[in-house]
Amino acid sequence: MANYAYYALHELHILPHDLMAMSRREQAAIFAMIDIRVESEKRERARTRRK
């Protein structure tokens, strides 16, 4: 949870108290979007390293 809050704050500019005030469903959506974005960034880094 702390990693998601950190990422939400620094990358998405969502304050921790705003994140905690969201419903479970909203939090799940944010966390899923963070997972997708992190995976995409990992693939991009791997792709640029191969070049």
PQR file of N, CA, C, O and H, with PARSE charges and radii, in Angstrom:
ATOM      1  N   MET A   1       0.816  -1.190   0.000 -0.4000 1.5000
ATOM      2  CA  MET A   1       0.000   0.000   0.000 -0.0000 2.0000
ATOM      3  C   MET A   1       0.862   1.258   0.000  0.5500 1.7000
ATOM      4  O   MET A   1       0.550   2.233  -0.683 -0.5500 1.4000
ATOM      5  N   ALA A   2       1.937   1.229   0.761 -0.4000 1.5000
ATOM      6  CA  ALA A   2       2.800   2.406   0.849 -0.0000 2.0000
ATOM      7  C   ALA A   2       3.447   2.723  -0.490  0.5500 1.7000
ATOM      8  O   ALA A   2       3.604   3.892  -0.843 -0.5500 1.4000
ATOM      9  H   ALA A   2       2.191   0.436   1.315  0.4000 1.0000
ATOM     10  N   ASN A   3       3.826   1.686  -1.240 -0.4000 1.5000
ATOM     11  CA  ASN A   3       4.432   1.914  -2.548 -0.0000 2.0000
ATOM     12  C   ASN A   3       3.452   2.583  -3.505  0.5500 1.7000
ATOM     13  O   ASN A   3       3.821   3.473  -4.270 -0.5500 1.4000
ATOM     14  H   ASN A   3       3.699   0.737  -0.953  0.4000 1.0000
ATOM     15  N   TYR A   4       2.195   2.140  -3.448 -0.4000 1.5000
ATOM     16  CA  TYR A   4       1.173   2.750  -4.295 -0.0000 2.0000
ATOM     17  C   TYR A   4       0.940   4.208  -3.898  0.5500 1.7000
ATOM     18  O   TYR A   4       0.808   5.073  -4.764 -0.5500 1.4000
ATOM     19  H   TYR A   4       1.895   1.417  -2.826  0.4000 1.0000
ATOM     20  N   ALA A   5       0.890   4.476  -2.616 -0.4000 1.5000
ATOM     21  CA  ALA A   5       0.679   5.847  -2.143 -0.0000 2.0000
ATOM     22  C   ALA A   5       1.842   6.743  -2.570  0.5500 1.7000
ATOM     23  O   ALA A   5       1.633   7.885  -2.980 -0.5500 1.4000
ATOM     24  H   ALA A   5       0.997   3.773  -1.913  0.4000 1.0000
ATOM     25  N   TYR A   6       3.050   6.230  -2.473 -0.4000 1.5000
ATOM     26  CA  TYR A   6       4.235   6.981  -2.885 -0.0000 2.0000
ATOM     27  C   TYR A   6       4.158   7.304  -4.383  0.5500 1.7000
ATOM     28  O   TYR A   6       4.377   8.443  -4.794 -0.5500 1.4000
ATOM     29  H   TYR A   6       3.220   5.303  -2.140  0.4000 1.0000
ATOM     30  N   TYR A   7       3.846   6.292  -5.186 -0.4000 1.5000
ATOM     31  CA  TYR A   7       3.757   6.486  -6.629 -0.0000 2.0000
ATOM     32  C   TYR A   7       2.626   7.452  -6.969  0.5500 1.7000
ATOM     33  O   TYR A   7       2.786   8.336  -7.811 -0.5500 1.4000
ATOM     34  H   TYR A   7       3.668   5.366  -4.852  0.4000 1.0000
ATOM     35  N   ALA A   8       1.485   7.277  -6.310 -0.4000 1.5000
ATOM     36  CA  ALA A   8       0.350   8.169  -6.565 -0.0000 2.0000
ATOM     37  C   ALA A   8       0.704   9.618  -6.249  0.5500 1.7000
ATOM     38  O   ALA A   8       0.324  10.531  -6.983 -0.5500 1.4000
ATOM     39  H   ALA A   8       1.355   6.559  -5.626  0.4000 1.0000
ATOM     40  N   LEU A   9       1.424   9.822  -5.168 -0.4000 1.5000
ATOM     41  CA  LEU A   9       1.813  11.177  -4.785 -0.0000 2.0000
ATOM     42  C   LEU A   9       2.789  11.777  -5.786  0.5500 1.7000
ATOM     43  O   LEU A   9       2.567  12.884  -6.277 -0.5500 1.4000
ATOM     44  H   LEU A   9       1.733   9.081  -4.572  0.4000 1.0000
ATOM     45  N   HIS A  10       3.857  11.067  -6.094 -0.4000 1.5000
ATOM     46  CA  HIS A  10       4.926  11.641  -6.910 -0.0000 2.0000
ATOM     47  C   HIS A  10       4.648  11.640  -8.407  0.5500 1.7000
ATOM     48  O   HIS A  10       5.063  12.562  -9.110 -0.5500 1.4000
ATOM     49  H   HIS A  10       4.037  10.168  -5.695  0.4000 1.0000
ATOM     50  N   GLU A  11       3.964  10.637  -8.899 -0.4000 1.5000
ATOM     51  CA  GLU A  11       3.734  10.558 -10.340 -0.0000 2.0000
ATOM     52  C   GLU A  11       2.354  11.067 -10.754  0.5500 1.7000
ATOM     53  O   GLU A  11       2.203  11.659 -11.823 -0.5500 1.4000
ATOM     54  H   GLU A  11       3.627   9.888  -8.328  0.4000 1.0000
ATOM     55  N   LEU A  12       1.358  10.840  -9.915 -0.4000 1.5000
ATOM     56  CA  LEU A  12      -0.004  11.207 -10.278 -0.0000 2.0000
ATOM     57  C   LEU A  12      -0.512  12.428  -9.517  0.5500 1.7000
ATOM     58  O   LEU A  12      -1.601  12.931  -9.795 -0.5500 1.4000
ATOM     59  H   LEU A  12       1.480  10.359  -9.047  0.4000 1.0000
ATOM     60  N   HIS A  13       0.278  12.901  -8.561 -0.4000 1.5000
ATOM     61  CA  HIS A  13      -0.056  14.077  -7.759 -0.0000 2.0000
ATOM     62  C   HIS A  13      -1.382  13.908  -7.005  0.5500 1.7000
ATOM     63  O   HIS A  13      -2.189  14.832  -6.909 -0.5500 1.4000
ATOM     64  H   HIS A  13       1.162  12.492  -8.335  0.4000 1.0000
ATOM     65  N   ILE A  14      -1.574  12.694  -6.475 -0.4000 1.5000
ATOM     66  CA  ILE A  14      -2.734  12.401  -5.630 -0.0000 2.0000
ATOM     67  C   ILE A  14      -2.225  12.329  -4.193  0.5500 1.7000
ATOM     68  O   ILE A  14      -1.398  11.476  -3.871 -0.5500 1.4000
ATOM     69  H   ILE A  14      -0.918  11.943  -6.553  0.4000 1.0000
ATOM     70  N   LEU A  15      -2.705  13.203  -3.343 -0.4000 1.5000
ATOM     71  CA  LEU A  15      -2.262  13.229  -1.950 -0.0000 2.0000
ATOM     72  C   LEU A  15      -2.726  11.973  -1.224  0.5500 1.7000
ATOM     73  O   LEU A  15      -3.801  11.447  -1.514 -0.5500 1.4000
ATOM     74  H   LEU A  15      -3.376  13.896  -3.605  0.4000 1.0000
ATOM     75  N   PRO A  16      -1.913  11.486  -0.270 -0.5600 1.5000
ATOM     76  CA  PRO A  16      -2.277  10.249   0.440  0.2800 2.0000
ATOM     77  C   PRO A  16      -3.658  10.298   1.093  0.5500 1.7000
ATOM     78  O   PRO A  16      -4.394   9.312   1.053 -0.5500 1.4000
ATOM     79  N   HIS A  17      -4.018  11.434   1.694 -0.4000 1.5000
ATOM     80  CA  HIS A  17      -5.339  11.491   2.330 -0.0000 2.0000
ATOM     81  C   HIS A  17      -6.462  11.474   1.296  0.5500 1.7000
ATOM     82  O   HIS A  17      -7.561  11.002   1.586 -0.5500 1.4000
ATOM     83  H   HIS A  17      -3.421  12.236   1.727  0.4000 1.0000
ATOM     84  N   ASP A  18      -6.198  11.984   0.097 -0.4000 1.5000
ATOM     85  CA  ASP A  18      -7.193  11.887  -0.974 -0.0000 2.0000
ATOM     86  C   ASP A  18      -7.330  10.449  -1.452  0.5500 1.7000
ATOM     87  O   ASP A  18      -8.432   9.980  -1.737 -0.5500 1.4000
ATOM     88  H   ASP A  18      -5.305  12.368  -0.138  0.4000 1.0000
ATOM     89  N   LEU A  19      -6.205   9.758  -1.535 -0.4000 1.5000
ATOM     90  CA  LEU A  19      -6.225   8.353  -1.945 -0.0000 2.0000
ATOM     91  C   LEU A  19      -6.980   7.504  -0.931  0.5500 1.7000
ATOM     92  O   LEU A  19      -7.763   6.634  -1.312 -0.5500 1.4000
ATOM     93  H   LEU A  19      -5.310  10.138  -1.303  0.4000 1.0000
ATOM     94  N   MET A  20      -6.754   7.746   0.347 -0.4000 1.5000
ATOM     95  CA  MET A  20      -7.430   6.976   1.393 -0.0000 2.0000
ATOM     96  C   MET A  20      -8.915   7.309   1.481  0.5500 1.7000
ATOM     97  O   MET A  20      -9.709   6.484   1.932 -0.5500 1.4000
ATOM     98  H   MET A  20      -6.117   8.452   0.657  0.4000 1.0000
ATOM     99  N   ALA A  21      -9.297   8.509   1.055 -0.4000 1.5000
ATOM    100  CA  ALA A  21     -10.699   8.911   1.089 -0.0000 2.0000
ATOM    101  C   ALA A  21     -11.506   8.294  -0.059  0.5500 1.7000
ATOM    102  O   ALA A  21     -12.736   8.300  -0.027 -0.5500 1.4000
ATOM    103  H   ALA A  21      -8.653   9.180   0.688  0.4000 1.0000
ATOM    104  N   MET A  22     -10.823   7.771  -1.055 -0.4000 1.5000
ATOM    105  CA  MET A  22     -11.510   7.150  -2.195 -0.0000 2.0000
ATOM    106  C   MET A  22     -12.148   5.836  -1.755  0.5500 1.7000
ATOM    107  O   MET A  22     -11.721   5.204  -0.788 -0.5500 1.4000
ATOM    108  H   MET A  22      -9.824   7.767  -1.081  0.4000 1.0000
ATOM    109  N   SER A  23     -13.175   5.451  -2.491 -0.4000 1.5000
ATOM    110  CA  SER A  23     -13.817   4.162  -2.210 -0.0000 2.0000
ATOM    111  C   SER A  23     -12.848   3.035  -2.581  0.5500 1.7000
ATOM    112  O   SER A  23     -11.862   3.254  -3.285 -0.5500 1.4000
ATOM    113  H   SER A  23     -13.522   5.964  -3.276  0.4000 1.0000
ATOM    114  N   ARG A  24     -13.142   1.843  -2.102 -0.4000 1.5000
ATOM    115  CA  ARG A  24     -12.312   0.670  -2.424 -0.0000 2.0000
ATOM    116  C   ARG A  24     -12.215   0.471  -3.932  0.5500 1.7000
ATOM    117  O   ARG A  24     -11.158   0.119  -4.455 -0.5500 1.4000
ATOM    118  H   ARG A  24     -13.942   1.664  -1.530  0.4000 1.0000
ATOM    119  N   ARG A  25     -13.318   0.698  -4.618 -0.4000 1.5000
ATOM    120  CA  ARG A  25     -13.359   0.502  -6.068 -0.0000 2.0000
ATOM    121  C   ARG A  25     -12.456   1.530  -6.774  0.5500 1.7000
ATOM    122  O   ARG A  25     -11.738   1.188  -7.713 -0.5500 1.4000
ATOM    123  H   ARG A  25     -14.176   0.984  -4.193  0.4000 1.0000
ATOM    124  N   GLU A  26     -12.499   2.782  -6.318 -0.4000 1.5000
ATOM    125  CA  GLU A  26     -11.643   3.817  -6.911 -0.0000 2.0000
ATOM    126  C   GLU A  26     -10.173   3.516  -6.641  0.5500 1.7000
ATOM    127  O   GLU A  26      -9.330   3.661  -7.527 -0.5500 1.4000
ATOM    128  H   GLU A  26     -13.082   3.060  -5.555  0.4000 1.0000
ATOM    129  N   GLN A  27      -9.869   3.095  -5.405 -0.4000 1.5000
ATOM    130  CA  GLN A  27      -8.496   2.737  -5.078 -0.0000 2.0000
ATOM    131  C   GLN A  27      -8.026   1.580  -5.940  0.5500 1.7000
ATOM    132  O   GLN A  27      -6.899   1.603  -6.437 -0.5500 1.4000
ATOM    133  H   GLN A  27     -10.554   2.977  -4.686  0.4000 1.0000
ATOM    134  N   ALA A  28      -8.861   0.573  -6.127 -0.4000 1.5000
ATOM    135  CA  ALA A  28      -8.489  -0.581  -6.953 -0.0000 2.0000
ATOM    136  C   ALA A  28      -8.190  -0.148  -8.382  0.5500 1.7000
ATOM    137  O   ALA A  28      -7.252  -0.650  -9.001 -0.5500 1.4000
ATOM    138  H   ALA A  28      -9.775   0.554  -5.724  0.4000 1.0000
ATOM    139  N   ALA A  29      -8.982   0.778  -8.908 -0.4000 1.5000
ATOM    140  CA  ALA A  29      -8.753   1.278 -10.261 -0.0000 2.0000
ATOM    141  C   ALA A  29      -7.420   2.020 -10.342  0.5500 1.7000
ATOM    142  O   ALA A  29      -6.658   1.823 -11.289 -0.5500 1.4000
ATOM    143  H   ALA A  29      -9.745   1.185  -8.405  0.4000 1.0000
ATOM    144  N   ILE A  30      -7.136   2.866  -9.361 -0.4000 1.5000
ATOM    145  CA  ILE A  30      -5.866   3.606  -9.335 -0.0000 2.0000
ATOM    146  C   ILE A  30      -4.699   2.623  -9.258  0.5500 1.7000
ATOM    147  O   ILE A  30      -3.720   2.767  -9.990 -0.5500 1.4000
ATOM    148  H   ILE A  30      -7.755   3.026  -8.592  0.4000 1.0000
ATOM    149  N   PHE A  31      -4.796   1.625  -8.378 -0.4000 1.5000
ATOM    150  CA  PHE A  31      -3.722   0.650  -8.216 -0.0000 2.0000
ATOM    151  C   PHE A  31      -3.507  -0.150  -9.489  0.5500 1.7000
ATOM    152  O   PHE A  31      -2.365  -0.429  -9.856 -0.5500 1.4000
ATOM    153  H   PHE A  31      -5.591   1.508  -7.783  0.4000 1.0000
ATOM    154  N   ALA A  32      -4.573  -0.520 -10.164 -0.4000 1.5000
ATOM    155  CA  ALA A  32      -4.451  -1.251 -11.426 -0.0000 2.0000
ATOM    156  C   ALA A  32      -3.777  -0.384 -12.488  0.5500 1.7000
ATOM    157  O   ALA A  32      -2.934  -0.863 -13.247 -0.5500 1.4000
ATOM    158  H   ALA A  32      -5.501  -0.293  -9.866  0.4000 1.0000
ATOM    159  N   MET A  33      -4.151   0.884 -12.534 -0.4000 1.5000
ATOM    160  CA  MET A  33      -3.531   1.798 -13.501 -0.0000 2.0000
ATOM    161  C   MET A  33      -2.050   1.986 -13.206  0.5500 1.7000
ATOM    162  O   MET A  33      -1.237   2.072 -14.126 -0.5500 1.4000
ATOM    163  H   MET A  33      -4.836   1.273 -11.917  0.4000 1.0000
ATOM    164  N   ILE A  34      -1.699   2.050 -11.929 -0.4000 1.5000
ATOM    165  CA  ILE A  34      -0.294   2.171 -11.543 -0.0000 2.0000
ATOM    166  C   ILE A  34       0.457   0.930 -11.987  0.5500 1.7000
ATOM    167  O   ILE A  34       1.551   1.039 -12.539 -0.5500 1.4000
ATOM    168  H   ILE A  34      -2.360   1.980 -11.182  0.4000 1.0000
ATOM    169  N   ASP A  35      -0.111  -0.257 -11.756 -0.4000 1.5000
ATOM    170  CA  ASP A  35       0.535  -1.502 -12.177 -0.0000 2.0000
ATOM    171  C   ASP A  35       0.785  -1.520 -13.681  0.5500 1.7000
ATOM    172  O   ASP A  35       1.864  -1.903 -14.133 -0.5500 1.4000
ATOM    173  H   ASP A  35      -1.001  -0.345 -11.307  0.4000 1.0000
ATOM    174  N   ILE A  36      -0.212  -1.105 -14.451 -0.4000 1.5000
ATOM    175  CA  ILE A  36      -0.071  -1.080 -15.910 -0.0000 2.0000
ATOM    176  C   ILE A  36       1.015  -0.100 -16.322  0.5500 1.7000
ATOM    177  O   ILE A  36       1.828  -0.407 -17.195 -0.5500 1.4000
ATOM    178  H   ILE A  36      -1.089  -0.794 -14.084  0.4000 1.0000
ATOM    179  N   ARG A  37       1.038   1.059 -15.712 -0.4000 1.5000
ATOM    180  CA  ARG A  37       2.037   2.081 -16.069 -0.0000 2.0000
ATOM    181  C   ARG A  37       3.447   1.624 -15.716  0.5500 1.7000
ATOM    182  O   ARG A  37       4.379   1.833 -16.493 -0.5500 1.4000
ATOM    183  H   ARG A  37       0.378   1.308 -15.004  0.4000 1.0000
ATOM    184  N   VAL A  38       3.612   1.002 -14.547 -0.4000 1.5000
ATOM    185  CA  VAL A  38       4.929   0.522 -14.128 -0.0000 2.0000
ATOM    186  C   VAL A  38       5.424  -0.567 -15.073  0.5500 1.7000
ATOM    187  O   VAL A  38       6.596  -0.572 -15.451 -0.5500 1.4000
ATOM    188  H   VAL A  38       2.855   0.832 -13.916  0.4000 1.0000
ATOM    189  N   GLU A  39       4.538  -1.493 -15.462 -0.4000 1.5000
ATOM    190  CA  GLU A  39       4.916  -2.548 -16.407 -0.0000 2.0000
ATOM    191  C   GLU A  39       5.326  -1.946 -17.744  0.5500 1.7000
ATOM    192  O   GLU A  39       6.302  -2.384 -18.352 -0.5500 1.4000
ATOM    193  H   GLU A  39       3.586  -1.488 -15.156  0.4000 1.0000
ATOM    194  N   SER A  40       4.592  -0.957 -18.197 -0.4000 1.5000
ATOM    195  CA  SER A  40       4.912  -0.297 -19.454 -0.0000 2.0000
ATOM    196  C   SER A  40       6.277   0.390 -19.384  0.5500 1.7000
ATOM    197  O   SER A  40       7.063   0.319 -20.329 -0.5500 1.4000
ATOM    198  H   SER A  40       3.799  -0.601 -17.703  0.4000 1.0000
ATOM    199  N   GLU A  41       6.551   1.053 -18.263 -0.4000 1.5000
ATOM    200  CA  GLU A  41       7.845   1.714 -18.087 -0.0000 2.0000
ATOM    201  C   GLU A  41       8.982   0.700 -18.047  0.5500 1.7000
ATOM    202  O   GLU A  41      10.060   0.963 -18.579 -0.5500 1.4000
ATOM    203  H   GLU A  41       5.912   1.110 -17.496  0.4000 1.0000
ATOM    204  N   LYS A  42       8.755  -0.459 -17.422 -0.4000 1.5000
ATOM    205  CA  LYS A  42       9.776  -1.512 -17.389 -0.0000 2.0000
ATOM    206  C   LYS A  42      10.087  -2.018 -18.795  0.5500 1.7000
ATOM    207  O   LYS A  42      11.249  -2.180 -19.167 -0.5500 1.4000
ATOM    208  H   LYS A  42       7.879  -0.672 -16.989  0.4000 1.0000
ATOM    209  N   ARG A  43       9.021  -2.267 -19.575 -0.4000 1.5000
ATOM    210  CA  ARG A  43       9.227  -2.741 -20.949 -0.0000 2.0000
ATOM    211  C   ARG A  43       9.979  -1.703 -21.772  0.5500 1.7000
ATOM    212  O   ARG A  43      10.854  -2.053 -22.564 -0.5500 1.4000
ATOM    213  H   ARG A  43       8.077  -2.135 -19.272  0.4000 1.0000
ATOM    214  N   GLU A  44       9.647  -0.438 -21.592 -0.4000 1.5000
ATOM    215  CA  GLU A  44      10.314   0.633 -22.343 -0.0000 2.0000
ATOM    216  C   GLU A  44      11.796   0.712 -21.977  0.5500 1.7000
ATOM    217  O   GLU A  44      12.648   0.865 -22.853 -0.5500 1.4000
ATOM    218  H   GLU A  44       8.936  -0.153 -20.948  0.4000 1.0000
ATOM    219  N   ARG A  45      12.105   0.605 -20.671 -0.4000 1.5000
ATOM    220  CA  ARG A  45      13.510   0.615 -20.251 -0.0000 2.0000
ATOM    221  C   ARG A  45      14.274  -0.573 -20.837  0.5500 1.7000
ATOM    222  O   ARG A  45      15.410  -0.424 -21.289 -0.5500 1.4000
ATOM    223  H   ARG A  45      11.414   0.480 -19.959  0.4000 1.0000
ATOM    224  N   ALA A  46      13.651  -1.744 -20.829 -0.4000 1.5000
ATOM    225  CA  ALA A  46      14.297  -2.935 -21.376 -0.0000 2.0000
ATOM    226  C   ALA A  46      14.526  -2.774 -22.877  0.5500 1.7000
ATOM    227  O   ALA A  46      15.562  -3.185 -23.400 -0.5500 1.4000
ATOM    228  H   ALA A  46      12.729  -1.866 -20.463  0.4000 1.0000
ATOM    229  N   ARG A  47      13.570  -2.183 -23.555 -0.4000 1.5000
ATOM    230  CA  ARG A  47      13.683  -1.974 -24.996 -0.0000 2.0000
ATOM    231  C   ARG A  47      14.803  -0.995 -25.322  0.5500 1.7000
ATOM    232  O   ARG A  47      15.546  -1.206 -26.281 -0.5500 1.4000
ATOM    233  H   ARG A  47      12.728  -1.849 -23.130  0.4000 1.0000
ATOM    234  N   THR A  48      14.935   0.070 -24.542 -0.4000 1.5000
ATOM    235  CA  THR A  48      15.995   1.050 -24.813 -0.0000 2.0000
ATOM    236  C   THR A  48      17.363   0.501 -24.447  0.5500 1.7000
ATOM    237  O   THR A  48      18.357   0.896 -25.056 -0.5500 1.4000
ATOM    238  H   THR A  48      14.331   0.242 -23.763  0.4000 1.0000
ATOM    239  N   ARG A  49      17.445  -0.388 -23.483 -0.4000 1.5000
ATOM    240  CA  ARG A  49      18.730  -1.000 -23.135 -0.0000 2.0000
ATOM    241  C   ARG A  49      19.242  -1.910 -24.234  0.5500 1.7000
ATOM    242  O   ARG A  49      20.451  -2.014 -24.439 -0.5500 1.4000
ATOM    243  H   ARG A  49      16.637  -0.709 -22.989  0.4000 1.0000
ATOM    244  N   ARG A  50      18.334  -2.574 -24.945 -0.4000 1.5000
ATOM    245  CA  ARG A  50      18.730  -3.497 -26.012 -0.0000 2.0000
ATOM    246  C   ARG A  50      19.302  -2.782 -27.225  0.5500 1.7000
ATOM    247  O   ARG A  50      20.040  -3.376 -28.011 -0.5500 1.4000
ATOM    248  H   ARG A  50      17.352  -2.490 -24.778  0.4000 1.0000
ATOM    249  N   LYS A  51      18.965  -1.528 -27.375 -0.4000 1.5000
ATOM    250  CA  LYS A  51      19.438  -0.788 -28.564 -0.0000 2.0000
ATOM    251  C   LYS A  51      20.855  -0.326 -28.411  0.5500 1.7000
ATOM    252  O   LYS A  51      21.399   0.307 -29.315 -0.5500 1.4000
ATOM    253  H   LYS A  51      18.366  -1.046 -26.736  0.4000 1.0000
TER
END
